[in-house]
Every structure is written in C-alpha cells, then in structure tokens.
Amino acid sequence: TSRHTRVGVLNNPSSKIKESNTVIARGILAAFLTQNNSNLKSFLSKLSKEETAKSLAAGTKITKFLIPGMDGNAFEKKYNTLGLDLIKTHQVFCQEVLKLLPGQMAVTSNGR
C-alpha cells in the first residue's frame, strides 16, 4: 500500500494444489505477511522473472532469492508454516465469488 496504490494477490490455480507447485504463491503470501513495502516490491519483482520461476521449479530454495533488507527469519518461518488451505480458500473465492475459471486471471479495482 502507498498513498496512491494498494496491491493484493489472490491465487486461482488451474491444477491440483500441492506444495511442489505453489512455491511462488506461498512465497508471495509469506512476503506480504512479513515484509515492509519497499522490500516487498523488490522481492515480488524478483519472483516474477521467468528465470526465477525456472530455478525454483528445478529445486532452488526460495530463500536464495531474498533481497538485502528483508527479514529472512520472519519470511522463512511464515513460508514454512503457511498451509495450502489459504491458497485453496483463494481458489474458491476466485471461482465462486468472482466467477473466474480455474487459472483465469483478472484485475479488480476499488477506488478509495
């Protein structure tokens, strides 16, 4: 959040939710819950890169991508304890309330 913008993320996966295919989603959620705005923005930019996704899919630990200034201990603790139920809740909300198809993306806006 800033004076001008607020950002939130909802996950709407198209496949069965497992730990192995939710590394980035759990990383984003853990970062939102533990980091300040400037570190969060930089970390999300790093996670959104194609080479980062490929590296994570190949087995690289997400903590390798933490940026200087991040609270690594808080992030790692939240990441390791964040269950899949939150992502499943996001999926249900996206499909039942927002009427999105599995995996479909959308942008919602609500002015202050």
Biopython code that builds the backbone (N, CA, C, O; Angstrom):
import numpy as np
from Bio.PDB.StructureBuilder import StructureBuilder

atoms = [
    (1, "THR", "N", (0.830, -1.188, 0.000)),
    (1, "THR", "CA", (0.000, 0.000, 0.000)),
    (1, "THR", "C", (0.871, 1.246, 0.000)),
    (1, "THR", "O", (1.974, 1.251, 0.547)),
    (2, "SER", "N", (0.380, 2.259, -0.596)),
    (2, "SER", "CA", (1.009, 3.574, -0.552)),
    (2, "SER", "C", (-0.127, 4.588, -0.590)),
    (2, "SER", "O", (-1.301, 4.218, -0.584)),
    (3, "ARG", "N", (0.222, 5.846, -0.628)),
    (3, "ARG", "CA", (-0.830, 6.862, -0.716)),
    (3, "ARG", "C", (-1.652, 6.704, -1.977)),
    (3, "ARG", "O", (-2.825, 7.074, -2.011)),
    (4, "HIS", "N", (-1.041, 6.157, -3.012)),
    (4, "HIS", "CA", (-1.694, 6.127, -4.314)),
    (4, "HIS", "C", (-2.183, 4.754, -4.744)),
    (4, "HIS", "O", (-3.089, 4.655, -5.572)),
    (5, "THR", "N", (-1.606, 3.708, -4.204)),
    (5, "THR", "CA", (-1.904, 2.374, -4.711)),
    (5, "THR", "C", (-1.943, 1.343, -3.595)),
    (5, "THR", "O", (-1.173, 1.410, -2.637)),
    (6, "ARG", "N", (-2.852, 0.392, -3.738)),
    (6, "ARG", "CA", (-2.887, -0.790, -2.874)),
    (6, "ARG", "C", (-2.873, -2.010, -3.777)),
    (6, "ARG", "O", (-3.555, -2.046, -4.801)),
    (7, "VAL", "N", (-2.094, -3.002, -3.393)),
    (7, "VAL", "CA", (-1.991, -4.212, -4.198)),
    (7, "VAL", "C", (-2.297, -5.413, -3.315)),
    (7, "VAL", "O", (-1.847, -5.493, -2.171)),
    (8, "GLY", "N", (-3.050, -6.322, -3.851)),
    (8, "GLY", "CA", (-3.319, -7.593, -3.190)),
    (8, "GLY", "C", (-3.238, -8.692, -4.230)),
    (8, "GLY", "O", (-3.361, -8.431, -5.426)),
    (9, "VAL", "N", (-3.036, -9.903, -3.787)),
    (9, "VAL", "CA", (-2.916, -11.028, -4.706)),
    (9, "VAL", "C", (-3.836, -12.140, -4.246)),
    (9, "VAL", "O", (-3.848, -12.507, -3.071)),
    (10, "LEU", "N", (-4.604, -12.671, -5.180)),
    (10, "LEU", "CA", (-5.414, -13.863, -4.947)),
    (10, "LEU", "C", (-4.927, -14.937, -5.899)),
    (10, "LEU", "O", (-4.681, -14.670, -7.075)),
    (11, "ASN", "N", (-4.791, -16.123, -5.400)),
    (11, "ASN", "CA", (-4.334, -17.240, -6.228)),
    (11, "ASN", "C", (-5.519, -18.005, -6.781)),
    (11, "ASN", "O", (-6.456, -18.330, -6.052)),
    (12, "ASN", "N", (-5.475, -18.291, -8.073)),
    (12, "ASN", "CA", (-6.524, -19.042, -8.748)),
    (12, "ASN", "C", (-5.873, -20.131, -9.605)),
    (12, "ASN", "O", (-5.907, -20.065, -10.834)),
    (13, "PRO", "N", (-5.285, -21.124, -8.954)),
    (13, "PRO", "CA", (-4.556, -22.150, -9.719)),
    (13, "PRO", "C", (-5.476, -22.985, -10.603)),
    (13, "PRO", "O", (-6.663, -23.157, -10.323)),
    (14, "SER", "N", (-4.887, -23.493, -11.675)),
    (14, "SER", "CA", (-5.662, -24.323, -12.598)),
    (14, "SER", "C", (-5.426, -25.805, -12.351)),
    (14, "SER", "O", (-6.137, -26.645, -12.902)),
    (15, "SER", "N", (-4.437, -26.134, -11.529)),
    (15, "SER", "CA", (-4.135, -27.533, -11.263)),
    (15, "SER", "C", (-4.317, -27.842, -9.782)),
    (15, "SER", "O", (-4.565, -26.948, -8.973)),
    (16, "LYS", "N", (-4.191, -29.103, -9.448)),
    (16, "LYS", "CA", (-4.312, -29.535, -8.067)),
    (16, "LYS", "C", (-3.263, -28.832, -7.215)),
    (16, "LYS", "O", (-2.095, -28.759, -7.596)),
    (17, "ILE", "N", (-3.675, -28.321, -6.074)),
    (17, "ILE", "CA", (-2.800, -27.549, -5.205)),
    (17, "ILE", "C", (-1.919, -28.498, -4.382)),
    (17, "ILE", "O", (-2.409, -29.317, -3.605)),
    (18, "LYS", "N", (-0.584, -28.355, -4.583)),
    (18, "LYS", "CA", (0.396, -29.152, -3.849)),
    (18, "LYS", "C", (1.533, -28.220, -3.438)),
    (18, "LYS", "O", (1.685, -27.131, -3.992)),
    (19, "GLU", "N", (2.324, -28.652, -2.468)),
    (19, "GLU", "CA", (3.469, -27.835, -2.064)),
    (19, "GLU", "C", (4.426, -27.606, -3.229)),
    (19, "GLU", "O", (4.986, -26.519, -3.371)),
    (20, "SER", "N", (4.613, -28.613, -4.050)),
    (20, "SER", "CA", (5.586, -28.513, -5.135)),
    (20, "SER", "C", (5.195, -27.509, -6.215)),
    (20, "SER", "O", (6.071, -26.980, -6.899)),
    (21, "ASN", "N", (3.903, -27.233, -6.385)),
    (21, "ASN", "CA", (3.508, -26.293, -7.438)),
    (21, "ASN", "C", (2.982, -24.967, -6.891)),
    (21, "ASN", "O", (2.350, -24.197, -7.614)),
    (22, "THR", "N", (3.246, -24.707, -5.616)),
    (22, "THR", "CA", (2.800, -23.445, -5.023)),
    (22, "THR", "C", (3.957, -22.669, -4.397)),
    (22, "THR", "O", (3.736, -21.813, -3.541)),
    (23, "VAL", "N", (5.168, -22.958, -4.811)),
    (23, "VAL", "CA", (6.342, -22.309, -4.222)),
    (23, "VAL", "C", (6.254, -20.793, -4.366)),
    (23, "VAL", "O", (6.440, -20.071, -3.386)),
    (24, "ILE", "N", (5.977, -20.303, -5.563)),
    (24, "ILE", "CA", (5.913, -18.860, -5.786)),
    (24, "ILE", "C", (4.708, -18.260, -5.073)),
    (24, "ILE", "O", (4.827, -17.203, -4.453)),
    (25, "ALA", "N", (3.562, -18.907, -5.148)),
    (25, "ALA", "CA", (2.365, -18.388, -4.476)),
    (25, "ALA", "C", (2.584, -18.277, -2.967)),
    (25, "ALA", "O", (2.223, -17.268, -2.361)),
    (26, "ARG", "N", (3.173, -19.306, -2.360)),
    (26, "ARG", "CA", (3.446, -19.260, -0.926)),
    (26, "ARG", "C", (4.509, -18.220, -0.598)),
    (26, "ARG", "O", (4.452, -17.583, 0.454)),
    (27, "GLY", "N", (5.480, -18.044, -1.497)),
    (27, "GLY", "CA", (6.494, -17.014, -1.297)),
    (27, "GLY", "C", (5.903, -15.619, -1.319)),
    (27, "GLY", "O", (6.268, -14.766, -0.510)),
    (28, "ILE", "N", (4.991, -15.391, -2.246)),
    (28, "ILE", "CA", (4.316, -14.092, -2.325)),
    (28, "ILE", "C", (3.505, -13.838, -1.061)),
    (28, "ILE", "O", (3.587, -12.762, -0.469)),
    (29, "LEU", "N", (2.723, -14.834, -0.651)),
    (29, "LEU", "CA", (1.901, -14.658, 0.558)),
    (29, "LEU", "C", (2.767, -14.442, 1.793)),
    (29, "LEU", "O", (2.460, -13.582, 2.619)),
    (30, "ALA", "N", (3.837, -15.205, 1.929)),
    (30, "ALA", "CA", (4.734, -15.047, 3.083)),
    (30, "ALA", "C", (5.371, -13.659, 3.082)),
    (30, "ALA", "O", (5.519, -13.042, 4.137)),
    (31, "ALA", "N", (5.743, -13.172, 1.909)),
    (31, "ALA", "CA", (6.343, -11.838, 1.818)),
    (31, "ALA", "C", (5.332, -10.758, 2.187)),
    (31, "ALA", "O", (5.666, -9.828, 2.921)),
    (32, "PHE", "N", (4.095, -10.868, 1.687)),
    (32, "PHE", "CA", (3.053, -9.894, 2.033)),
    (32, "PHE", "C", (2.834, -9.846, 3.539)),
    (32, "PHE", "O", (2.572, -8.780, 4.096)),
    (33, "LEU", "N", (2.939, -10.988, 4.196)),
    (33, "LEU", "CA", (2.660, -11.063, 5.629)),
    (33, "LEU", "C", (3.836, -10.667, 6.515)),
    (33, "LEU", "O", (3.644, -10.432, 7.708)),
    (34, "THR", "N", (5.042, -10.588, 5.967)),
    (34, "THR", "CA", (6.208, -10.366, 6.839)),
    (34, "THR", "C", (7.106, -9.195, 6.458)),
    (34, "THR", "O", (7.972, -8.824, 7.252)),
    (35, "GLN", "N", (6.944, -8.605, 5.300)),
    (35, "GLN", "CA", (7.923, -7.605, 4.841)),
    (35, "GLN", "C", (7.323, -6.218, 4.703)),
    (35, "GLN", "O", (6.111, -6.057, 4.562)),
    (36, "ASN", "N", (8.205, -5.209, 4.745)),
    (36, "ASN", "CA", (7.733, -3.839, 4.527)),
    (36, "ASN", "C", (7.573, -3.588, 3.030)),
    (36, "ASN", "O", (8.013, -4.389, 2.206)),
    (37, "ASN", "N", (6.943, -2.476, 2.691)),
    (37, "ASN", "CA", (6.562, -2.211, 1.297)),
    (37, "ASN", "C", (7.729, -2.192, 0.323)),
    (37, "ASN", "O", (7.634, -2.779, -0.754)),
    (38, "SER", "N", (8.837, -1.529, 0.677)),
    (38, "SER", "CA", (9.932, -1.420, -0.290)),
    (38, "SER", "C", (10.582, -2.783, -0.540)),
    (38, "SER", "O", (10.893, -3.123, -1.682)),
    (39, "ASN", "N", (10.785, -3.553, 0.512)),
    (39, "ASN", "CA", (11.354, -4.887, 0.324)),
    (39, "ASN", "C", (10.387, -5.802, -0.405)),
    (39, "ASN", "O", (10.799, -6.611, -1.237)),
    (40, "LEU", "N", (9.115, -5.679, -0.102)),
    (40, "LEU", "CA", (8.096, -6.498, -0.753)),
    (40, "LEU", "C", (8.088, -6.251, -2.256)),
    (40, "LEU", "O", (8.068, -7.196, -3.045)),
    (41, "LYS", "N", (8.104, -5.001, -2.644)),
    (41, "LYS", "CA", (8.073, -4.650, -4.071)),
    (41, "LYS", "C", (9.281, -5.243, -4.806)),
    (41, "LYS", "O", (9.136, -5.815, -5.886)),
    (42, "SER", "N", (10.447, -5.107, -4.227)),
    (42, "SER", "CA", (11.665, -5.638, -4.865)),
    (42, "SER", "C", (11.634, -7.158, -4.949)),
    (42, "SER", "O", (12.014, -7.738, -5.966)),
    (43, "PHE", "N", (11.182, -7.797, -3.882)),
    (43, "PHE", "CA", (11.115, -9.258, -3.865)),
    (43, "PHE", "C", (10.103, -9.766, -4.884)),
    (43, "PHE", "O", (10.381, -10.732, -5.596)),
    (44, "LEU", "N", (8.942, -9.137, -4.966)),
    (44, "LEU", "CA", (7.931, -9.559, -5.937)),
    (44, "LEU", "C", (8.433, -9.378, -7.365)),
    (44, "LEU", "O", (8.136, -10.196, -8.236)),
    (45, "SER", "N", (9.186, -8.321, -7.608)),
    (45, "SER", "CA", (9.772, -8.124, -8.940)),
    (45, "SER", "C", (10.733, -9.262, -9.269)),
    (45, "SER", "O", (10.770, -9.749, -10.399)),
    (46, "LYS", "N", (11.498, -9.673, -8.285)),
    (46, "LYS", "CA", (12.454, -10.767, -8.490)),
    (46, "LYS", "C", (11.718, -12.087, -8.725)),
    (46, "LYS", "O", (12.110, -12.868, -9.592)),
    (47, "LEU", "N", (10.648, -12.340, -7.954)),
    (47, "LEU", "CA", (9.892, -13.588, -8.118)),
    (47, "LEU", "C", (9.162, -13.656, -9.452)),
    (47, "LEU", "O", (8.887, -14.749, -9.947)),
    (48, "SER", "N", (8.848, -12.517, -10.037)),
    (48, "SER", "CA", (8.065, -12.514, -11.276)),
    (48, "SER", "C", (8.908, -12.773, -12.524)),
    (48, "SER", "O", (8.369, -12.853, -13.628)),
    (49, "LYS", "N", (10.209, -12.903, -12.360)),
    (49, "LYS", "CA", (11.080, -13.150, -13.509)),
    (49, "LYS", "C", (11.026, -14.627, -13.926)),
    (49, "LYS", "O", (10.962, -15.523, -13.085)),
    (50, "GLU", "N", (11.052, -14.849, -15.209)),
    (50, "GLU", "CA", (10.987, -16.207, -15.776)),
    (50, "GLU", "C", (12.133, -17.088, -15.274)),
    (50, "GLU", "O", (11.929, -18.260, -14.957)),
    (51, "GLU", "N", (13.336, -16.519, -15.205)),
    (51, "GLU", "CA", (14.482, -17.321, -14.763)),
    (51, "GLU", "C", (14.355, -17.733, -13.295)),
    (51, "GLU", "O", (14.840, -18.794, -12.904)),
    (52, "THR", "N", (13.707, -16.899, -12.488)),
    (52, "THR", "CA", (13.464, -17.256, -11.086)),
    (52, "THR", "C", (12.509, -18.437, -11.015)),
    (52, "THR", "O", (12.748, -19.382, -10.263)),
    (53, "ALA", "N", (11.437, -18.393, -11.784)),
    (53, "ALA", "CA", (10.457, -19.481, -11.800)),
    (53, "ALA", "C", (11.110, -20.789, -12.251)),
    (53, "ALA", "O", (10.857, -21.848, -11.676)),
    (54, "LYS", "N", (11.941, -20.708, -13.270)),
    (54, "LYS", "CA", (12.626, -21.916, -13.754)),
    (54, "LYS", "C", (13.567, -22.470, -12.696)),
    (54, "LYS", "O", (13.644, -23.685, -12.509)),
    (55, "SER", "N", (14.275, -21.604, -12.013)),
    (55, "SER", "CA", (15.205, -22.032, -10.977)),
    (55, "SER", "C", (14.464, -22.681, -9.807)),
    (55, "SER", "O", (14.902, -23.703, -9.280)),
    (56, "LEU", "N", (13.344, -22.084, -9.406)),
    (56, "LEU", "CA", (12.545, -22.657, -8.319)),
    (56, "LEU", "C", (11.968, -24.004, -8.729)),
    (56, "LEU", "O", (11.929, -24.933, -7.922)),
    (57, "ALA", "N", (11.522, -24.116, -9.971)),
    (57, "ALA", "CA", (10.984, -25.386, -10.463)),
    (57, "ALA", "C", (12.065, -26.466, -10.498)),
    (57, "ALA", "O", (11.765, -27.654, -10.376)),
    (58, "ALA", "N", (13.309, -26.055, -10.662)),
    (58, "ALA", "CA", (14.422, -27.001, -10.699)),
    (58, "ALA", "C", (14.897, -27.396, -9.299)),
    (58, "ALA", "O", (15.783, -28.238, -9.147)),
    (59, "GLY", "N", (14.293, -26.775, -8.277)),
    (59, "GLY", "CA", (14.625, -27.184, -6.912)),
    (59, "GLY", "C", (15.382, -26.181, -6.068)),
    (59, "GLY", "O", (15.688, -26.469, -4.911)),
    (60, "THR", "N", (15.695, -25.010, -6.609)),
    (60, "THR", "CA", (16.369, -23.982, -5.816)),
    (60, "THR", "C", (15.445, -23.534, -4.693)),
    (60, "THR", "O", (14.248, -23.341, -4.906)),
    (61, "LYS", "N", (15.994, -23.371, -3.510)),
    (61, "LYS", "CA", (15.201, -22.913, -2.361)),
    (61, "LYS", "C", (14.841, -21.442, -2.533)),
    (61, "LYS", "O", (15.655, -20.653, -3.013)),
    (62, "ILE", "N", (13.636, -21.078, -2.147)),
    (62, "ILE", "CA", (13.162, -19.708, -2.330)),
    (62, "ILE", "C", (13.979, -18.709, -1.520)),
    (62, "ILE", "O", (14.072, -17.541, -1.898)),
    (63, "THR", "N", (14.564, -19.144, -0.425)),
    (63, "THR", "CA", (15.357, -18.229, 0.402)),
    (63, "THR", "C", (16.588, -17.705, -0.341)),
    (63, "THR", "O", (17.158, -16.691, 0.061)),
    (64, "LYS", "N", (17.003, -18.371, -1.404)),
    (64, "LYS", "CA", (18.128, -17.889, -2.214)),
    (64, "LYS", "C", (17.787, -16.567, -2.884)),
    (64, "LYS", "O", (18.689, -15.812, -3.248)),
    (65, "PHE", "N", (16.507, -16.277, -3.053)),
    (65, "PHE", "CA", (16.076, -15.085, -3.774)),
    (65, "PHE", "C", (15.708, -13.915, -2.858)),
    (65, "PHE", "O", (15.255, -12.874, -3.333)),
    (66, "LEU", "N", (15.901, -14.085, -1.555)),
    (66, "LEU", "CA", (15.632, -12.978, -0.637)),
    (66, "LEU", "C", (16.564, -11.824, -0.965)),
    (66, "LEU", "O", (17.709, -12.031, -1.367)),
    (67, "ILE", "N", (16.067, -10.616, -0.790)),
    (67, "ILE", "CA", (16.879, -9.442, -1.106)),
    (67, "ILE", "C", (17.416, -8.824, 0.179)),
    (67, "ILE", "O", (16.842, -9.018, 1.251)),
    (68, "PRO", "N", (18.514, -8.082, 0.074)),
    (68, "PRO", "CA", (19.059, -7.426, 1.269)),
    (68, "PRO", "C", (18.016, -6.520, 1.914)),
    (68, "PRO", "O", (17.301, -5.791, 1.226)),
    (69, "GLY", "N", (17.939, -6.573, 3.212)),
    (69, "GLY", "CA", (16.970, -5.762, 3.947)),
    (69, "GLY", "C", (15.721, -6.524, 4.352)),
    (69, "GLY", "O", (14.992, -6.092, 5.244)),
    (70, "MET", "N", (15.468, -7.657, 3.703)),
    (70, "MET", "CA", (14.299, -8.456, 4.073)),
    (70, "MET", "C", (14.539, -9.121, 5.414)),
    (70, "MET", "O", (15.673, -9.454, 5.758)),
    (71, "ASP", "N", (13.482, -9.310, 6.162)),
    (71, "ASP", "CA", (13.563, -10.078, 7.405)),
    (71, "ASP", "C", (13.486, -11.549, 7.017)),
    (71, "ASP", "O", (12.404, -12.131, 6.940)),
    (72, "GLY", "N", (14.649, -12.135, 6.777)),
    (72, "GLY", "CA", (14.723, -13.510, 6.292)),
    (72, "GLY", "C", (14.167, -14.525, 7.263)),
    (72, "GLY", "O", (13.538, -15.499, 6.850)),
    (73, "ASN", "N", (14.392, -14.311, 8.562)),
    (73, "ASN", "CA", (13.889, -15.255, 9.558)),
    (73, "ASN", "C", (12.367, -15.262, 9.592)),
    (73, "ASN", "O", (11.752, -16.328, 9.614)),
    (74, "ALA", "N", (11.758, -14.083, 9.597)),
    (74, "ALA", "CA", (10.298, -13.999, 9.607)),
    (74, "ALA", "C", (9.716, -14.596, 8.330)),
    (74, "ALA", "O", (8.722, -15.321, 8.366)),
    (75, "PHE", "N", (10.346, -14.282, 7.207)),
    (75, "PHE", "CA", (9.868, -14.815, 5.934)),
    (75, "PHE", "C", (9.928, -16.342, 5.933)),
    (75, "PHE", "O", (8.946, -17.007, 5.605)),
    (76, "GLU", "N", (11.080, -16.888, 6.299)),
    (76, "GLU", "CA", (11.265, -18.338, 6.247)),
    (76, "GLU", "C", (10.308, -19.058, 7.193)),
    (76, "GLU", "O", (9.757, -20.103, 6.845)),
    (77, "LYS", "N", (10.110, -18.505, 8.380)),
    (77, "LYS", "CA", (9.180, -19.122, 9.336)),
    (77, "LYS", "C", (7.757, -19.131, 8.770)),
    (77, "LYS", "O", (7.070, -20.150, 8.831)),
    (78, "LYS", "N", (7.318, -17.997, 8.220)),
    (78, "LYS", "CA", (5.962, -17.911, 7.652)),
    (78, "LYS", "C", (5.837, -18.816, 6.427)),
    (78, "LYS", "O", (4.833, -19.509, 6.266)),
    (79, "TYR", "N", (6.844, -18.811, 5.573)),
    (79, "TYR", "CA", (6.815, -19.643, 4.368)),
    (79, "TYR", "C", (6.698, -21.118, 4.728)),
    (79, "TYR", "O", (5.931, -21.851, 4.105)),
    (80, "ASN", "N", (7.449, -21.552, 5.723)),
    (80, "ASN", "CA", (7.460, -22.964, 6.107)),
    (80, "ASN", "C", (6.208, -23.399, 6.861)),
    (80, "ASN", "O", (5.925, -24.595, 6.936)),
    (81, "THR", "N", (5.460, -22.467, 7.415)),
    (81, "THR", "CA", (4.260, -22.821, 8.176)),
    (81, "THR", "C", (2.972, -22.460, 7.443)),
    (81, "THR", "O", (1.878, -22.778, 7.910)),
    (82, "LEU", "N", (3.101, -21.801, 6.304)),
    (82, "LEU", "CA", (1.927, -21.405, 5.533)),
    (82, "LEU", "C", (1.329, -22.641, 4.879)),
    (82, "LEU", "O", (1.953, -23.261, 4.018)),
    (83, "GLY", "N", (0.138, -22.990, 5.283)),
    (83, "GLY", "CA", (-0.501, -24.179, 4.733)),
    (83, "GLY", "C", (-1.111, -23.929, 3.367)),
    (83, "GLY", "O", (-1.189, -22.792, 2.900)),
    (84, "LEU", "N", (-1.533, -24.990, 2.747)),
    (84, "LEU", "CA", (-2.156, -24.898, 1.429)),
    (84, "LEU", "C", (-3.616, -24.469, 1.514)),
    (84, "LEU", "O", (-4.219, -24.117, 0.500)),
    (85, "ASP", "N", (-4.187, -24.496, 2.714)),
    (85, "ASP", "CA", (-5.592, -24.118, 2.872)),
    (85, "ASP", "C", (-5.855, -22.678, 2.442)),
    (85, "ASP", "O", (-6.913, -22.382, 1.888)),
    (86, "LEU", "N", (-4.910, -21.789, 2.690)),
    (86, "LEU", "CA", (-5.091, -20.389, 2.292)),
    (86, "LEU", "C", (-5.190, -20.269, 0.774)),
    (86, "LEU", "O", (-6.019, -19.515, 0.264)),
    (87, "ILE", "N", (-4.365, -20.994, 0.064)),
    (87, "ILE", "CA", (-4.424, -20.957, -1.393)),
    (87, "ILE", "C", (-5.721, -21.586, -1.887)),
    (87, "ILE", "O", (-6.306, -21.117, -2.863)),
    (88, "LYS", "N", (-6.170, -22.636, -1.224)),
    (88, "LYS", "CA", (-7.451, -23.254, -1.588)),
    (88, "LYS", "C", (-8.599, -22.283, -1.344)),
    (88, "LYS", "O", (-9.544, -22.232, -2.131)),
    (89, "THR", "N", (-8.526, -21.517, -0.266)),
    (89, "THR", "CA", (-9.548, -20.507, 0.021)),
    (89, "THR", "C", (-9.558, -19.443, -1.063)),
    (89, "THR", "O", (-10.626, -19.031, -1.515)),
    (90, "HIS", "N", (-8.386, -18.996, -1.484)),
    (90, "HIS", "CA", (-8.294, -18.043, -2.586)),
    (90, "HIS", "C", (-8.952, -18.609, -3.838)),
    (90, "HIS", "O", (-9.716, -17.923, -4.517)),
    (91, "GLN", "N", (-8.647, -19.873, -4.134)),
    (91, "GLN", "CA", (-9.190, -20.516, -5.327)),
    (91, "GLN", "C", (-10.722, -20.550, -5.285)),
    (91, "GLN", "O", (-11.381, -20.238, -6.277)),
    (92, "VAL", "N", (-11.269, -20.921, -4.160)),
    (92, "VAL", "CA", (-12.730, -20.974, -4.013)),
    (92, "VAL", "C", (-13.333, -19.584, -4.196)),
    (92, "VAL", "O", (-14.339, -19.434, -4.888)),
    (93, "PHE", "N", (-12.727, -18.567, -3.581)),
    (93, "PHE", "CA", (-13.221, -17.197, -3.724)),
    (93, "PHE", "C", (-13.197, -16.762, -5.191)),
    (93, "PHE", "O", (-14.174, -16.209, -5.694)),
    (94, "CYS", "N", (-12.085, -17.011, -5.867)),
    (94, "CYS", "CA", (-11.960, -16.618, -7.269)),
    (94, "CYS", "C", (-13.019, -17.285, -8.143)),
    (94, "CYS", "O", (-13.585, -16.656, -9.037)),
    (95, "GLN", "N", (-13.279, -18.550, -7.879)),
    (95, "GLN", "CA", (-14.182, -19.289, -8.753)),
    (95, "GLN", "C", (-15.646, -19.127, -8.362)),
    (95, "GLN", "O", (-16.513, -19.083, -9.235)),
    (96, "GLU", "N", (-15.937, -19.039, -7.074)),
    (96, "GLU", "CA", (-17.331, -18.955, -6.635)),
    (96, "GLU", "C", (-17.857, -17.515, -6.573)),
    (96, "GLU", "O", (-19.011, -17.259, -6.916)),
    (97, "VAL", "N", (-17.014, -16.587, -6.139)),
    (97, "VAL", "CA", (-17.458, -15.204, -5.978)),
    (97, "VAL", "C", (-17.149, -14.372, -7.217)),
    (97, "VAL", "O", (-18.017, -13.664, -7.729)),
    (98, "LEU", "N", (-15.923, -14.458, -7.692)),
    (98, "LEU", "CA", (-15.531, -13.668, -8.860)),
    (98, "LEU", "C", (-15.916, -14.336, -10.169)),
    (98, "LEU", "O", (-15.835, -13.715, -11.229)),
    (99, "LYS", "N", (-16.339, -15.607, -10.107)),
    (99, "LYS", "CA", (-16.790, -16.370, -11.271)),
    (99, "LYS", "C", (-15.694, -16.535, -12.319)),
    (99, "LYS", "O", (-15.957, -16.485, -13.521)),
    (100, "LEU", "N", (-14.464, -16.731, -11.852)),
    (100, "LEU", "CA", (-13.350, -16.987, -12.756)),
    (100, "LEU", "C", (-13.234, -18.482, -12.999)),
    (100, "LEU", "O", (-13.562, -19.284, -12.125)),
    (101, "LEU", "N", (-12.775, -18.852, -14.164)),
    (101, "LEU", "CA", (-12.472, -20.240, -14.463)),
    (101, "LEU", "C", (-11.145, -20.595, -13.794)),
    (101, "LEU", "O", (-10.347, -19.698, -13.523)),
    (102, "PRO", "N", (-10.887, -21.870, -13.519)),
    (102, "PRO", "CA", (-9.603, -22.250, -12.929)),
    (102, "PRO", "C", (-8.432, -21.717, -13.762)),
    (102, "PRO", "O", (-8.365, -21.944, -14.970)),
    (103, "GLY", "N", (-7.521, -21.014, -13.109)),
    (103, "GLY", "CA", (-6.355, -20.464, -13.780)),
    (103, "GLY", "C", (-6.577, -19.131, -14.472)),
    (103, "GLY", "O", (-5.614, -18.497, -14.904)),
    (104, "GLN", "N", (-7.813, -18.696, -14.585)),
    (104, "GLN", "CA", (-8.098, -17.440, -15.257)),
    (104, "GLN", "C", (-7.601, -16.268, -14.419)),
    (104, "GLN", "O", (-7.738, -16.273, -13.195)),
    (105, "MET", "N", (-7.026, -15.267, -15.075)),
    (105, "MET", "CA", (-6.512, -14.091, -14.387)),
    (105, "MET", "C", (-7.486, -12.940, -14.527)),
    (105, "MET", "O", (-8.268, -12.877, -15.476)),
    (106, "ALA", "N", (-7.427, -12.023, -13.558)),
    (106, "ALA", "CA", (-8.269, -10.846, -13.600)),
    (106, "ALA", "C", (-7.621, -9.741, -12.765)),
    (106, "ALA", "O", (-6.790, -10.008, -11.897)),
    (107, "VAL", "N", (-8.006, -8.531, -13.036)),
    (107, "VAL", "CA", (-7.610, -7.376, -12.233)),
    (107, "VAL", "C", (-8.890, -6.753, -11.724)),
    (107, "VAL", "O", (-9.812, -6.477, -12.492)),
    (108, "THR", "N", (-8.936, -6.536, -10.428)),
    (108, "THR", "CA", (-10.091, -5.858, -9.862)),
    (108, "THR", "C", (-9.623, -4.526, -9.303)),
    (108, "THR", "O", (-8.473, -4.384, -8.888)),
    (109, "SER", "N", (-10.500, -3.577, -9.296)),
    (109, "SER", "CA", (-10.159, -2.234, -8.816)),
    (109, "SER", "C", (-11.284, -1.716, -7.937)),
    (109, "SER", "O", (-12.465, -1.913, -8.223)),
    (110, "ASN", "N", (-10.891, -1.054, -6.873)),
    (110, "ASN", "CA", (-11.871, -0.453, -5.982)),
    (110, "ASN", "C", (-11.249, 0.839, -5.465)),
    (110, "ASN", "O", (-10.349, 0.807, -4.627)),
    (111, "GLY", "N", (-11.723, 1.957, -5.958)),
    (111, "GLY", "CA", (-11.167, 3.244, -5.525)),
    (111, "GLY", "C", (-11.432, 3.518, -4.060)),
    (111, "GLY", "O", (-12.415, 3.045, -3.489)),
    (112, "ARG", "N", (-10.555, 4.276, -3.471)),
    (112, "ARG", "CA", (-10.700, 4.624, -2.062)),
    (112, "ARG", "C", (-11.787, 5.651, -1.890)),
    (112, "ARG", "O", (-12.063, 6.077, -0.768)),
]
sb = StructureBuilder()
sb.init_structure("model")
sb.init_model(0)
sb.init_chain("A")
sb.init_seg("    ")
for serial, (resi, resn, name, xyz) in enumerate(atoms, 1):
    if name == "N":
        sb.init_residue(resn, " ", resi, " ")
    sb.init_atom(name, np.array(xyz, "f"), 0.0, 1.0, " ", f" {name:<3s}", serial, name[0])
structure = sb.get_structure()
